[in-house]
Amino acid sequence: MHLLRERQRAAAEIRRLRQWKTDTLDLLNKWTDVWEQAGRPGTPGQPLHEAVLHELQRLQQHQPSLNFE
């Protein structure tokens, strides 16, 4: 009985981790889409969110009417 419960717990944890992986990859793919639409800013190895943020800040400096906040 104990082994059956442990197996069920392990199976539930595997399902949870697989869903986490799916969700994480989906989010990363969305950031990649945003980064590509922004013109692929940044340097190799720089986090995508950081590169896009810097690009938005740069654009806002040139066009103050843009409000990204």
Order of alpha helices (4+ residues) and beta strands (2+ residues): alpha-alpha
